[in-house]
């Protein structure tokens, strides 16, 4: 029997993360420095608590920014991508998803919050290893805890992510919030 699992994307900020403005058309916002090195434009944004009922709390990127190609980049800029209206979702499981702007180290897959809208819960960058990624407003579970997050959902749900998603047994409550301001950190070399 598959159990219901509840997850809350809170409006509680806890620490910070680095993100790079991104668009599907242009990719990461980058510049070329005086030495010819391609560098990603990095902003500091709040990290948010994500709580699993009956389980743990995880840190996540919740908001991102569109790559607008502006250079010099403004020192402060409001995030312009992400889900800020309160809502409850019953996400499906997408088994073949991997992060688009950094090499993920965790399990492949993502929770699709809104079909045909492109907002997922997926693996985020590992700040402990200097990780940053392009963000367009997905919920990105940070710091190499993605596998733990999925394992906890599967344990509580008594089934695989695919089975839980297929049965509609995962409920994600997104608390109402607002787009936060982001602060320019600088540009870092892009490595492949």
N, CA, C and O of each residue as an XYZ file, in Angstrom:
768
protein
N       0.847     -1.192      0.000
C       0.000      0.000      0.000
C       0.883      1.243      0.000
O       1.826      1.348      0.784
N       0.567      2.180     -0.886
C       1.326      3.415     -0.991
C       0.750      4.431     -0.015
O      -0.457      4.673      0.012
N       1.633      5.020      0.786
C       1.210      6.027      1.764
C       1.302      7.423      1.176
O       2.108      7.678      0.281
N       0.480      8.316      1.679
C       0.536      9.725      1.299
C       1.758     10.373      1.948
O       2.065     10.100      3.109
N       2.452     11.226      1.203
C       3.618     11.956      1.699
C       3.366     13.442      1.454
O       2.952     13.842      0.366
N       3.621     14.252      2.480
C       3.436     15.707      2.375
C       4.775     16.415      2.473
O       5.587     16.130      3.353
N       4.989     17.347      1.548
C       6.191     18.174      1.522
C       5.738     19.630      1.486
O       4.788     19.974      0.782
N       6.424     20.487      2.251
C       6.111     21.917      2.249
C       7.322     22.702      1.775
O       8.412     22.587      2.334
N       7.114     23.509      0.726
C       8.115     24.475      0.271
C       7.804     25.750      1.049
O       6.829     26.444      0.757
N       8.638     26.052      2.038
C       8.314     27.156      2.946
C       8.757     28.500      2.386
O       9.490     28.574      1.399
N       8.300     29.546      3.032
C       8.765     30.904      2.738
C       9.847     31.323      3.734
O      10.247     32.486      3.776
N      10.314     30.365      4.533
C      11.346     30.623      5.537
C      12.729     30.564      4.896
O      13.149     29.518      4.400
N      13.428     31.690      4.910
C      14.779     31.708      4.349
C      15.773     31.261      5.409
O      15.637     31.559      6.596
N      16.774     30.539      4.935
C      17.757     29.970      5.835
C      19.048     29.824      5.037
O      19.186     28.887      4.251
N      19.976     30.722      5.224
C      21.245     30.749      4.497
C      21.055     31.323      3.096
O      20.013     31.895      2.775
N      22.088     31.156      2.270
C      22.085     31.715      0.920
C      22.678     30.716     -0.062
O      23.345     29.758      0.329
N      22.424     30.956     -1.340
C      22.973     30.132     -2.412
C      23.421     31.036     -3.547
O      22.957     32.169     -3.674
N      24.318     30.528     -4.361
C      24.733     31.236     -5.569
C      24.024     30.649     -6.773
O      23.981     29.430     -6.938
N      23.463     31.516     -7.624
C      22.825     31.066     -8.856
C      23.310     31.916    -10.020
O      23.853     33.005     -9.829
N      23.107     31.409    -11.216
C      23.454     32.108    -12.447
C      22.158     32.338    -13.216
O      21.389     31.396    -13.403
N      21.891     33.574    -13.672
C      20.717     33.771    -14.518
C      20.789     32.829    -15.729
O      21.867     32.559    -16.258
N      19.627     32.342    -16.149
C      19.575     31.299    -17.173
C      18.365     31.515    -18.067
O      17.354     32.061    -17.626
N      18.463     31.093    -19.305
C      17.294     30.969    -20.183
C      17.504     29.738    -21.041
O      18.640     29.353    -21.320
N      16.411     29.121    -21.459
C      16.524     27.927    -22.294
C      17.096     28.278    -23.666
O      17.752     27.449    -24.296
N      16.852     29.494    -24.126
C      17.346     29.921    -25.440
C      18.838     30.221    -25.415
O      19.553     29.863    -26.352
N      19.328     30.880    -24.348
C      20.713     31.351    -24.308
C      21.594     30.638    -23.295
O      22.811     30.826    -23.304
N      21.016     29.835    -22.432
C      21.805     29.153    -21.404
C      22.191     30.080    -20.269
O      21.479     31.034    -19.955
N      23.327     29.785    -19.659
C      23.828     30.575    -18.534
C      24.246     31.964    -18.983
O      24.722     32.147    -20.104
N      24.064     32.955    -18.093
C      24.565     34.295    -18.375
C      26.071     34.287    -18.133
O      26.526     34.057    -17.013
N      26.830     34.537    -19.180
C      28.285     34.521    -19.083
C      28.873     35.782    -19.695
O      28.224     36.496    -20.459
N      30.121     36.029    -19.331
C      30.920     37.084    -19.952
C      32.279     36.471    -20.278
O      32.619     35.401    -19.773
N      33.047     37.143    -21.111
C      34.422     36.731    -21.377
C      35.319     37.773    -20.730
O      35.226     38.960    -21.041
N      36.194     37.325    -19.825
C      37.060     38.265    -19.114
C      38.230     38.705    -19.997
O      38.348     38.281    -21.146
N      39.082     39.554    -19.447
C      40.216     40.112    -20.178
C      41.233     39.079    -20.636
O      42.048     39.364    -21.513
N      41.198     37.892    -20.060
C      42.124     36.825    -20.444
C      41.492     35.836    -21.419
O      42.108     34.834    -21.786
N      40.260     36.123    -21.836
C      39.574     35.242    -22.772
C      38.843     34.078    -22.125
O      38.322     33.207    -22.822
N      38.800     34.056    -20.800
C      38.115     32.983    -20.062
C      36.617     33.289    -19.982
O      36.230     34.412    -19.659
N      35.778     32.298    -20.274
C      34.336     32.455    -20.123
C      33.984     32.307    -18.645
O      34.373     31.336    -17.996
N      33.244     33.280    -18.127
C      32.883     33.302    -16.710
C      31.372     33.428    -16.558
O      30.725     34.161    -17.306
N      30.813     32.709    -15.586
C      29.388     32.778    -15.272
C      29.134     33.934    -14.313
O      29.899     34.150    -13.374
N      28.061     34.673    -14.554
C      27.644     35.770    -13.693
C      26.861     35.169    -12.524
O      25.829     34.533    -12.735
N      27.347     35.368    -11.285
C      26.763     34.696    -10.115
C      26.123     35.707     -9.174
O      26.717     36.727     -8.828
N      24.891     35.395     -8.768
C      24.153     36.193     -7.791
C      23.909     35.374     -6.535
O      23.788     34.150     -6.592
N      23.837     36.058     -5.404
C      23.480     35.446     -4.125
C      21.978     35.619     -3.925
O      21.445     36.724     -4.026
N      21.301     34.495     -3.638
C      19.856     34.500     -3.371
C      19.597     33.758     -2.071
O      20.427     32.957     -1.642
N      18.455     34.012     -1.436
C      18.126     33.253     -0.224
C      17.904     31.778     -0.537
O      17.435     31.422     -1.617
N      18.250     30.931      0.426
C      17.897     29.512      0.379
C      16.703     29.319      1.306
O      16.579     30.002      2.323
N      15.826     28.384      0.948
C      14.570     28.188      1.668
C      14.495     26.788      2.271
O      15.070     25.836      1.744
N      13.772     26.686      3.391
C      13.539     25.387      4.009
C      12.474     24.628      3.229
O      11.447     25.187      2.844
N      12.736     23.352      3.006
C      11.776     22.415      2.425
C      11.595     21.318      3.466
O      12.557     20.650      3.845
N      10.359     21.133      3.927
C      10.088     20.197      5.018
C       9.287     18.998      4.527
O       8.300     19.143      3.805
N       9.731     17.816      4.932
C       9.007     16.576      4.664
C       8.289     16.208      5.959
O       8.937     15.977      6.980
N       6.957     16.151      5.927
C       6.192     15.782      7.126
C       6.630     14.401      7.606
O       6.637     13.436      6.842
N       6.998     14.325      8.892
C       7.470     13.072      9.452
C       8.915     12.776      9.118
O       9.420     11.692      9.409
N       9.586     13.751      8.502
C      10.976     13.567      8.091
C      11.805     14.808      8.354
O      11.587     15.517      9.336
N      12.740     15.062      7.485
C      13.714     16.119      7.689
C      13.381     17.421      6.981
O      12.355     17.563      6.315
N      14.302     18.369      7.158
C      14.239     19.671      6.507
C      15.458     19.803      5.611
O      16.572     19.452      5.999
N      15.234     20.309      4.422
C      16.278     20.451      3.409
C      16.357     21.906      2.974
O      15.384     22.650      3.095
N      17.509     22.306      2.471
C      17.671     23.651      1.919
C      17.521     23.598      0.411
O      17.966     22.653     -0.239
N      16.881     24.639     -0.142
C      16.657     24.660     -1.586
C      16.712     26.072     -2.138
O      16.374     27.040     -1.456
N      17.142     26.168     -3.382
C      16.945     27.372     -4.177
C      15.466     27.352     -4.568
O      14.948     26.316     -4.986
N      14.796     28.480     -4.435
C      13.375     28.548     -4.777
C      13.104     29.505     -5.943
O      12.135     29.322     -6.679
N      13.940     30.506     -6.111
C      13.718     31.519     -7.143
C      14.969     31.684     -8.000
O      16.091     31.495     -7.529
N      14.760     32.034     -9.242
C      15.859     32.266    -10.166
C      15.643     33.535    -10.960
O      14.764     34.342    -10.661
N      16.479     33.690    -11.991
C      16.424     34.887    -12.828
C      16.636     34.520    -14.293
O      17.425     33.634    -14.621
N      15.920     35.216    -15.158
C      16.097     35.072    -16.600
C      17.448     35.662    -17.009
O      17.853     36.711    -16.508
N      18.128     34.992    -17.906
C      19.355     35.535    -18.492
C      18.951     36.691    -19.402
O      18.381     36.476    -20.472
N      19.250     37.931    -18.969
C      18.877     39.102    -19.758
C      20.066     39.690    -20.523
O      19.921     40.721    -21.180
N      21.218     39.063    -20.449
C      22.429     39.443    -21.200
C      22.987     40.808    -20.817
O      23.851     41.319    -21.530
N      22.541     41.416    -19.738
C      23.014     42.755    -19.384
C      24.385     42.682    -18.721
O      24.587     41.953    -17.750
N      25.306     43.444    -19.261
C      26.626     43.582    -18.663
C      27.080     45.012    -18.856
O      26.999     45.508    -19.980
N      27.555     45.711    -17.833
C      27.753     45.133    -16.514
C      26.427     44.777    -15.849
O      25.426     45.480    -15.989
N      26.455     43.682    -15.134
C      25.267     43.199    -14.437
C      24.952     44.125    -13.271
O      25.871     44.597    -12.602
N      23.677     44.398    -13.010
C      23.330     45.240    -11.868
C      23.773     44.595    -10.550
O      23.767     43.372    -10.416
N      24.152     45.421     -9.593
C      24.615     44.927     -8.295
C      23.488     44.232     -7.550
O      23.717     43.219     -6.889
N      22.289     44.756     -7.647
C      21.121     44.069     -7.085
C      20.083     43.936     -8.186
O      19.955     44.786     -9.068
N      19.361     42.855     -8.101
C      18.352     42.561     -9.115
C      17.292     41.694     -8.460
O      17.611     40.818     -7.657
N      16.046     41.934     -8.796
C      14.963     41.117     -8.242
C      14.874     39.814     -9.037
O      14.948     39.816    -10.265
N      14.714     38.701     -8.314
C      14.465     37.425     -8.984
C      13.176     37.564     -9.788
O      12.257     38.272     -9.373
N      13.105     36.894    -10.931
C      11.930     37.020    -11.794
C      11.391     35.678    -12.286
O      10.644     35.625    -13.262
N      11.775     34.590    -11.602
C      11.285     33.271    -11.985
C      11.074     32.423    -10.727
O      11.907     32.420     -9.821
N       9.967     31.719    -10.688
C       9.661     30.860     -9.549
C       8.198     30.950     -9.173
O       7.477     31.830     -9.643
N       7.764     30.034     -8.323
C       6.369     29.961     -7.889
C       6.210     30.680     -6.557
O       6.708     30.211     -5.534
N       5.522     31.807     -6.564
C       5.355     32.577     -5.328
C       3.915     32.608     -4.826
O       3.678     32.994     -3.681
N       2.946     32.209     -5.652
C       1.564     32.117     -5.187
C       1.396     30.837     -4.374
O       1.957     29.803     -4.736
N       0.632     30.887     -3.278
C       0.399     29.647     -2.529
C      -0.410     28.662     -3.378
O      -1.318     29.049     -4.112
N      -0.055     27.387     -3.256
C      -0.757     26.352     -4.019
C      -0.411     24.985     -3.454
O       0.560     24.825     -2.715
N      -1.212     24.018     -3.812
C      -0.930     22.623     -3.482
C      -0.866     21.853     -4.795
O      -1.759     21.955     -5.636
N       0.199     21.085     -4.954
C       0.420     20.316     -6.171
C       0.471     18.834     -5.827
O       0.847     18.453     -4.718
N       0.090     18.011     -6.786
C       0.269     16.559     -6.705
C       1.197     16.191     -7.860
O       0.734     15.774     -8.921
N       2.518     16.346     -7.654
C       3.444     16.199     -8.772
C       3.581     14.762     -9.266
O       3.385     13.795     -8.531
N       3.924     14.675    -10.536
C       4.277     13.386    -11.130
C       5.800     13.257    -11.104
O       6.510     14.237    -10.877
N       6.287     12.056    -11.334
C       7.718     11.774    -11.323
C       8.219     11.700    -12.758
O       7.655     10.980    -13.583
N       9.278     12.446    -13.053
C       9.915     12.426    -14.376
C      11.248     11.693    -14.218
O      12.207     12.280    -13.717
N      11.332     10.431    -14.631
C      12.504      9.612    -14.312
C      13.770      9.947    -15.079
O      14.847      9.499    -14.684
N      13.690     10.708    -16.149
C      14.868     10.938    -16.992
C      15.451     12.346    -16.869
O      16.287     12.730    -17.686
N      15.034     13.116    -15.878
C      15.509     14.497    -15.770
C      16.866     14.570    -15.068
O      17.107     13.875    -14.081
N      17.745     15.426    -15.595
C      19.008     15.789    -14.944
C      19.141     17.302    -15.009
O      18.619     17.922    -15.936
N      19.831     17.917    -14.040
C      19.988     19.373    -14.063
C      20.597     19.842    -15.392
O      21.462     19.177    -15.962
N      20.130     20.991    -15.868
C      20.547     21.484    -17.180
C      21.802     22.341    -17.154
O      22.392     22.582    -18.207
N      22.228     22.808    -15.985
C      23.334     23.772    -15.991
C      24.516     23.372    -15.117
O      25.454     24.153    -14.954
N      24.485     22.179    -14.560
C      25.633     21.676    -13.798
C      25.552     20.152    -13.781
O      24.495     19.566    -14.014
N      26.676     19.536    -13.505
C      26.720     18.075    -13.473
C      26.161     17.587    -12.148
O      26.754     17.819    -11.094
N      25.041     16.923    -12.202
C      24.453     16.372    -10.992
C      25.227     15.147    -10.530
O      25.831     14.433    -11.331
N      25.195     14.922     -9.232
C      25.880     13.762     -8.661
C      24.886     12.790     -8.033
O      25.261     11.697     -7.610
N      23.623     13.191     -7.975
C      22.604     12.365     -7.336
C      21.808     11.553     -8.337
O      22.158     11.463     -9.514
N      20.735     10.966     -7.845
C      19.844     10.164     -8.685
C      19.228     11.017     -9.783
O      18.942     12.197     -9.584
N      19.029     10.412    -10.925
C      18.355     11.076    -12.041
C      16.864     11.122    -11.739
O      16.314     10.180    -11.167
N      16.210     12.214    -12.122
C      14.767     12.335    -11.960
C      14.380     13.660    -11.335
O      15.215     14.368    -10.773
N      13.090     13.985    -11.443
C      12.555     15.229    -10.879
C      11.060     15.069    -10.644
O      10.390     14.270    -11.299
N      10.554     15.851     -9.690
C       9.115     15.938     -9.442
C       8.568     17.091    -10.275
O       9.035     18.222    -10.139
N       7.586     16.825    -11.138
C       6.992     17.837    -12.016
C       5.842     18.492    -11.259
O       4.784     17.889    -11.074
N       6.058     19.734    -10.823
C       5.051     20.418    -10.013
C       3.843     20.858    -10.830
O       2.701     20.638    -10.427
N       4.094     21.473    -11.967
C       3.016     21.963    -12.824
C       3.251     21.433    -14.239
O       4.197     21.865    -14.898
N       2.427     20.522    -14.718
C       2.622     19.993    -16.059
C       2.653     21.108    -17.107
O       1.853     22.041    -17.053
N       3.561     21.005    -18.037
C       3.700     21.929    -19.171
C       4.131     23.338    -18.762
O       4.039     24.261    -19.571
N       4.601     23.523    -17.522
C       5.052     24.843    -17.065
C       6.550     24.866    -16.775
O       7.129     25.947    -16.666
N       7.191     23.705    -16.649
C       8.634     23.664    -16.443
C       9.104     23.903    -15.016
O      10.290     24.158    -14.806
N       8.217     23.831    -14.028
C       8.636     23.989    -12.637
C       8.723     22.613    -11.975
O       7.733     21.888    -11.879
N       9.933     22.273    -11.521
C      10.217     20.963    -10.950
C      10.798     21.108     -9.552
O      11.200     22.195     -9.137
N      10.834     19.990     -8.833
C      11.722     19.822     -7.687
C      12.797     18.879     -8.192
O      12.501     17.771     -8.639
N      14.058     19.323     -8.119
C      15.146     18.495     -8.624
C      16.423     18.748     -7.844
O      16.461     19.591     -6.948
N      17.453     18.021     -8.187
C      18.753     18.184     -7.543
C      19.296     19.591     -7.790
O      19.212     20.125     -8.897
N      19.850     20.172     -6.735
C      20.479     21.485     -6.841
C      21.981     21.376     -6.664
O      22.512     20.291     -6.427
N      22.663     22.504     -6.781
C      24.124     22.490     -6.659
C      24.582     22.205     -5.225
O      23.851     22.430     -4.260
N      25.796     21.711     -5.122
C      26.411     21.422     -3.821
C      27.312     22.591     -3.455
O      28.417     22.725     -3.980
N      26.827     23.438     -2.546
C      27.618     24.607     -2.125
C      28.916     24.201     -1.445
O      29.885     24.961     -1.465
N      28.953     23.010     -0.841
C      30.163     22.544     -0.169
C      31.314     22.332     -1.142
O      32.478     22.308     -0.741
N      30.986     22.181     -2.412
C      32.005     22.008     -3.457
C      32.061     23.217     -4.378
O      32.581     23.128     -5.490
N      31.525     24.354     -3.920
C      31.530     25.581     -4.715
C      30.518     25.581     -5.842
O      30.627     26.380     -6.771
N      29.535     24.698     -5.776
C      28.574     24.556     -6.858
C      27.592     25.710     -6.957
O      27.079     26.202     -5.953
N      27.344     26.126     -8.182
C      26.284     27.080     -8.525
C      25.634     26.541     -9.797
O      26.249     25.773    -10.537
N      24.421     26.937    -10.041
C      23.749     26.492    -11.257
C      22.814     27.555    -11.761
O      22.421     28.462    -11.028
N      22.460     27.433    -13.029
C      21.458     28.318    -13.591
C      20.105     27.960    -13.015
O      19.769     26.781    -12.907
N      19.331     28.953    -12.646
C      18.050     28.677    -12.021
C      16.959     29.523    -12.644
O      17.089     30.740    -12.779
N      15.867     28.846    -13.025
C      14.691     29.524    -13.572
C      13.468     29.313    -12.691
O      12.336     29.350    -13.174
N      13.697     29.091    -11.393
C      12.585     29.020    -10.467
C      12.152     27.631    -10.063
O      11.119     27.481     -9.412
N      12.912     26.603    -10.429
C      12.629     25.264     -9.901
C      13.044     25.220     -8.435
O      13.844     26.039     -7.983
N      12.506     24.277     -7.710
C      12.915     24.016     -6.333
C      14.109     23.070     -6.431
O      13.961     21.930     -6.872
N      15.283     23.530     -6.027
C      16.524     22.780     -6.208
C      17.092     22.385     -4.843
O      17.594     23.231     -4.104
N      17.008     21.100     -4.518
C      17.484     20.580     -3.231
C      19.016     20.594     -3.249
O      19.641     19.932     -4.078
N      19.608     21.353     -2.331
C      21.042     21.655     -2.372
C      21.890     20.727     -1.510
O      21.398     19.913     -0.729
N      23.185     20.903     -1.702
C      24.246     20.374     -0.829
C      24.298     18.854     -0.760
O      24.471     18.276      0.313
N      24.149     18.218     -1.905
C      24.282     16.764     -2.030
C      23.279     16.010     -1.154
O      23.581     14.916     -0.676
N      22.083     16.584     -0.938
C      21.062     15.917     -0.126
C      19.874     15.434     -0.968
O      18.859     15.006     -0.419
N      19.998     15.500     -2.287
C      18.928     15.078     -3.184
C      18.570     13.604     -2.977
O      17.395     13.260     -2.850
N      19.578     12.742     -2.946
C      19.306     11.312     -2.749
C      18.606     11.065     -1.418
O      17.678     10.259     -1.344
N      19.043     11.753     -0.370
C      18.425     11.617      0.953
C      16.958     12.051      0.917
O      16.094     11.397      1.501
N      16.688     13.163      0.224
C      15.325     13.673      0.067
C      14.437     12.623     -0.613
O      13.334     12.343     -0.144
N      14.917     12.046     -1.715
C      14.141     11.036     -2.427
C      13.975      9.765     -1.598
O      12.892      9.180     -1.564
N      15.044      9.339     -0.931
C      14.964      8.141     -0.087
C      13.917      8.319      1.012
O      13.172      7.392      1.331
N      13.872      9.517      1.582
C      12.905      9.773      2.652
C      11.470      9.726      2.121
O      10.588      9.171      2.777
N      11.234     10.295      0.957
C       9.898     10.241      0.348
C       9.514      8.791      0.062
O       8.383      8.382      0.325
N      10.445      8.021     -0.470
C      10.151      6.619     -0.771
C       9.902      5.806      0.504
O       9.024      4.944      0.536
N      10.669      6.081      1.537
C      10.478      5.371      2.808
C       9.098      5.688      3.396
O       8.360      4.780      3.780
N       8.756      6.971      3.465
C       7.463      7.371      4.027
C       6.303      6.899      3.160
O       5.244      6.529      3.668
N       6.514      6.916      1.839
C       5.460      6.505      0.915
C       5.355      5.005      0.719
O       4.380      4.514      0.150
N       6.366      4.273      1.193
C       6.389      2.821      1.077
C       6.343      2.367     -0.388
O       5.729      1.351     -0.716
N       7.013      3.150     -1.276
C       7.031      2.828     -2.705
C       8.108      3.658     -3.387
O       8.724      4.528     -2.771
N       8.323      3.380     -4.655
C       9.285      4.151     -5.449
C       8.704      5.527     -5.783
O       7.496      5.744     -5.686
N       9.571      6.435     -6.171
C       9.099      7.762     -6.587
C       8.100      7.637     -7.736
O       7.075      8.319     -7.747
N       8.401      6.761     -8.707
C       7.495      6.587     -9.846
C       6.116      6.114     -9.387
O       5.101      6.607     -9.879
N       6.069      5.170     -8.457
C       4.783      4.652     -7.967
C       4.043      5.710     -7.158
O       2.828      5.860     -7.288
N       4.773      6.442     -6.325
C       4.146      7.501     -5.516
C       3.569      8.577     -6.425
O       2.428      9.003     -6.245
N       4.364      9.020     -7.410
C       3.881     10.031     -8.350
C       2.708      9.534     -9.182
O       1.747     10.272     -9.404
N       2.779      8.284     -9.645
C       1.708      7.722    -10.458
C       0.402      7.584     -9.698
O      -0.675      7.680    -10.287
N       0.490      7.360     -8.391
C      -0.709      7.222     -7.553
C      -1.202      8.566     -7.015
O      -2.231      8.628     -6.343
N      -0.464      9.645     -7.310
C      -0.862     10.965     -6.799
C      -0.736     11.083     -5.300
O      -1.468     11.852     -4.679
N       0.184     10.332     -4.700
C       0.302     10.285     -3.239
C       1.273     11.313     -2.661
O       1.350     11.454     -1.441
N       2.017     12.034     -3.503
C       2.860     13.117     -2.994
C       2.083     14.419     -3.118
O       1.606     14.771     -4.198
N       1.960     15.129     -2.002
C       1.320     16.447     -2.001
C       2.375     17.465     -1.605
O       3.022     17.332     -0.567
N       2.541     18.479     -2.437
C       3.514     19.532     -2.181
C       2.753     20.831     -1.973
O       2.059     21.323     -2.862
N       2.907     21.371     -0.768
C       2.286     22.666     -0.445
C       3.352     23.730     -0.601
O       4.411     23.658      0.022
N       3.069     24.717     -1.434
C       3.987     25.829     -1.649
C       3.425     27.034     -0.912
O       2.331     27.508     -1.218
N       4.183     27.525      0.062
C       3.736     28.697      0.817
C       3.874     29.956     -0.034
O       4.799     30.077     -0.838
N       2.948     30.885      0.153
C       3.007     32.158     -0.540
C       4.238     32.944     -0.127
O       4.682     32.862      1.018
N       4.781     33.698     -1.056
C       6.012     34.453     -0.814
C       6.063     35.599     -1.824
O       5.034     35.983     -2.380
N       7.226     36.131     -2.055
C       7.444     37.176     -3.052
C       8.832     36.980     -3.650
O       9.688     36.329     -3.050
N       9.049     37.541     -4.825
C      10.370     37.450     -5.435
C      11.377     38.228     -4.585
O      11.179     39.418     -4.338
N      12.454     37.576     -4.134
C      13.462     38.281     -3.336
C      14.452     39.022     -4.229
O      14.513     38.803     -5.438
N      15.215     39.895     -3.605
C      16.315     40.546     -4.305
C      17.527     39.632     -4.314
O      17.759     38.867     -3.377
N      18.292     39.725     -5.385
C      19.537     38.991     -5.522
C      20.676     39.998     -5.542
O      20.515     41.115     -6.032
N      21.832     39.599     -5.006
C      23.002     40.476     -4.946
C      24.119     39.870     -5.790
O      24.440     38.689     -5.653
N      24.699     40.671     -6.649
C      25.776     40.215     -7.513
C      26.988     39.826     -6.674
O      27.467     40.616     -5.861
N      27.481     38.604     -6.875
C      28.706     38.155     -6.223
C      29.915     38.364     -7.123
O      31.016     38.627     -6.638
N      29.715     38.249     -8.420
C      30.824     38.409     -9.369
C      30.713     37.402    -10.481
O      29.627     36.901    -10.771
N      31.835     37.101    -11.107
C      31.874     36.139    -12.208
C      32.921     35.084    -11.893
O      34.019     35.401    -11.438
N      32.570     33.822    -12.139
C      33.504     32.730    -11.882
C      33.743     31.958    -13.177
O      32.829     31.824    -13.990
N      34.952     31.451    -13.378
C      35.239     30.701    -14.594
C      34.320     29.497    -14.749
O      34.029     28.789    -13.784
N      33.873     29.279    -15.970
C      33.033     28.138    -16.280
C      33.936     26.959    -16.593
O      34.823     27.054    -17.441
N      33.707     25.849    -15.905
C      34.489     24.635    -16.160
C      33.587     23.586    -16.761
O      32.404     23.516    -16.427
N      34.120     22.782    -17.632
C      33.349     21.709    -18.274
C      33.746     20.372    -17.735
O      33.203     19.351    -18.157
